[in-house]
């Protein structure tokens, strides 16, 4: 018997239901930034956040083409949210500061990252620049501009890292946790 594949068919565990009312309360009517909005994770985050009715959704990416695709896809899906695409390299401190001054976000979902393990093994400096240093700068900017929440999207590869990519994300996790602990 053929039938559509369901999520629970693929999971080797019980489905954990999300507390969507808490998530909606966090996002609804608020200004939200998603970095890496053109990527697979960032783009999906944008769609999920949009379903919680933010007041304004700032979709940010350094790639014009990928950012355009995310914006276009959301428009085709009938987004009712005010979506503002912003081309920005999160390593560019001046541009990041401008974005925070301009939009005064309540929440930042930081998904911008280099995520391909093999490529980062061969270019460790780029992994550290984009995954560690850019995250540190962005987290500091969020703190300096009184952003209520900074949500850092990491990876399972940061747990006991065995690759440059995993180590670069773990360093970023440690920095963000330290910054949060020092600024309760």
C-alpha positions as semicolon CSV with decimal commas, in nm:
position;residue;x (nm);y (nm);z (nm)
1;X;0,000;0,000;0,000
2;X;0,149;0,329;-0,112
3;X;0,096;0,629;0,112
4;X;0,264;0,964;0,177
5;X;0,571;0,947;0,401
6;X;0,514;1,101;0,743
7;X;0,781;1,244;0,973
8;X;0,724;0,972;1,231
9;X;0,807;0,710;0,963
10;X;1,162;0,846;0,951
11;X;1,228;0,916;1,319
12;X;1,363;0,632;1,532
13;X;1,189;0,794;1,833
14;X;0,862;0,951;1,938
15;X;0,782;1,292;1,789
16;X;0,835;1,572;2,043
17;X;0,560;1,831;2,006
18;X;0,673;2,195;2,007
19;X;0,526;2,441;2,253
20;X;0,410;2,665;1,970
21;X;0,215;2,901;2,195
22;X;0,537;2,996;2,378
23;X;0,723;3,039;2,050
24;X;0,442;3,248;1,901
25;X;0,436;3,471;2,212
26;X;0,810;3,529;2,173
27;X;0,782;3,629;1,805
28;X;0,436;3,772;1,739
29;X;0,444;4,144;1,656
30;X;0,819;4,168;1,719
31;X;1,108;4,266;1,494
32;X;1,316;3,959;1,413
33;X;1,644;3,924;1,223
34;X;1,749;3,595;1,066
35;X;2,112;3,581;0,950
36;X;2,199;3,332;0,680
37;X;1,842;3,366;0,552
38;X;1,945;3,244;0,208
39;X;2,074;2,912;0,338
40;X;1,880;2,591;0,393
41;X;1,852;2,634;0,769
42;X;1,806;3,012;0,762
43;X;1,544;2,994;0,488
44;X;1,341;2,737;0,680
45;X;1,374;2,944;0,997
46;X;1,232;3,242;0,805
47;X;0,929;3,039;0,699
48;X;0,870;2,906;1,051
49;X;0,913;3,250;1,209
50;X;0,682;3,407;0,952
51;X;0,409;3,164;1,056
52;X;0,426;3,320;1,406
53;X;0,336;3,668;1,270
54;X;0,637;3,883;1,354
55;X;0,584;4,257;1,314
56;X;0,884;4,275;1,083
57;X;1,116;4,001;0,958
58;X;1,461;4,114;0,851
59;X;1,611;3,844;0,630
60;X;1,985;3,892;0,610
61;X;2,246;3,720;0,395
62;X;2,569;3,806;0,216
63;X;2,448;3,630;-0,100
64;X;2,221;3,848;-0,311
65;X;2,097;3,553;-0,516
66;X;2,011;3,331;-0,220
67;X;1,847;3,619;-0,034
68;X;1,636;3,697;-0,341
69;X;1,527;3,333;-0,362
70;X;1,418;3,327;0,002
71;X;1,228;3,654;-0,034
72;X;1,062;3,540;-0,355
73;X;0,964;3,202;-0,212
74;X;0,809;3,364;0,093
75;X;0,618;3,609;-0,127
76;X;0,488;3,321;-0,341
77;X;0,374;3,145;-0,025
78;X;0,170;3,454;0,060
79;X;0,368;3,596;0,349
80;X;0,163;3,847;0,543
81;X;0,463;3,977;0,733
82;X;0,663;4,284;0,645
83;X;0,978;4,120;0,510
84;X;1,289;4,331;0,462
85;X;1,579;4,170;0,275
86;X;1,920;4,305;0,375
87;X;2,245;4,215;0,205
88;X;2,507;4,203;0,478
89;X;2,822;4,011;0,556
90;X;2,803;3,945;0,931
91;X;3,181;4,000;0,951
92;X;3,127;4,365;0,851
93;X;3,095;4,535;1,190
94;X;2,988;4,872;1,048
95;X;2,713;4,722;0,835
96;X;2,594;4,503;1,124
97;X;2,582;4,808;1,355
98;X;2,379;4,994;1,092
99;X;2,133;4,703;1,069
100;X;2,085;4,701;1,447
101;X;2,042;5,081;1,461
102;X;1,804;5,081;1,166
103;X;1,576;4,796;1,272
104;X;1,616;4,766;1,653
105;X;1,546;4,391;1,656
106;X;1,390;4,221;1,954
107;X;1,527;3,882;1,847
108;X;1,818;3,762;1,635
109;X;1,830;3,409;1,498
110;X;2,191;3,363;1,389
111;X;2,209;3,089;1,126
112;X;2,481;3,234;0,900
113;X;2,767;2,983;0,889
114;X;2,999;2,775;0,682
115;X;2,868;2,423;0,740
116;X;3,041;2,188;0,496
117;X;3,291;1,984;0,694
118;X;3,513;1,886;0,400
119;X;3,545;2,241;0,265
120;X;3,628;2,380;0,608
121;X;3,897;2,117;0,669
122;X;4,079;2,259;0,370
123;X;4,011;2,624;0,464
124;X;4,025;2,646;0,843
125;X;4,077;3,022;0,847
126;X;3,746;3,074;0,669
127;X;3,567;2,850;0,919
128;X;3,707;3,048;1,211
129;X;3,631;3,383;1,046
130;X;3,272;3,307;0,955
131;X;3,165;3,065;1,227
132;X;3,355;3,199;1,529
133;X;3,462;3,560;1,478
134;X;3,145;3,670;1,295
135;X;2,929;3,507;1,564
136;X;3,123;3,684;1,839
137;X;3,088;4,020;1,665
138;X;2,718;3,968;1,599
139;X;2,650;3,861;1,959
140;X;2,835;4,169;2,089
141;X;2,634;4,392;1,852
142;X;2,310;4,238;1,979
143;X;2,418;4,306;2,338
144;X;2,528;4,663;2,260
145;X;2,195;4,739;2,093
146;X;1,986;4,588;2,375
147;X;1,847;4,302;2,169
148;X;1,627;4,092;2,396
149;X;1,733;3,752;2,264
150;X;2,018;3,618;2,057
151;X;1,952;3,264;1,937
152;X;2,260;3,096;1,796
153;X;2,199;2,805;1,560
154;X;2,485;2,560;1,607
155;X;2,541;2,200;1,503
156;X;2,572;1,852;1,647
157;X;2,928;1,859;1,513
158;X;3,018;2,106;1,792
159;X;2,974;1,830;2,053
160;X;3,322;1,685;2,109
161;X;3,433;1,830;1,774
162;X;3,654;1,623;1,546
163;X;3,660;1,869;1,256
164;X;3,756;2,231;1,198
165;X;3,393;2,316;1,125
166;X;3,274;2,157;1,451
167;X;3,552;2,323;1,651
168;X;3,474;2,664;1,499
169;X;3,109;2,628;1,599
170;X;3,204;2,504;1,948
171;X;3,426;2,807;2,001
172;X;3,134;3,027;1,901
173;X;2,906;2,845;2,147
174;X;3,154;2,900;2,428
175;X;3,186;3,269;2,342
176;X;2,808;3,326;2,327
177;X;2,758;3,139;2,658
178;X;3,036;3,342;2,823
179;X;2,891;3,669;2,694
180;X;2,548;3,573;2,827
181;X;2,690;3,473;3,167
182;X;2,881;3,800;3,197
183;X;2,574;4,006;3,103
184;X;2,269;3,856;3,277
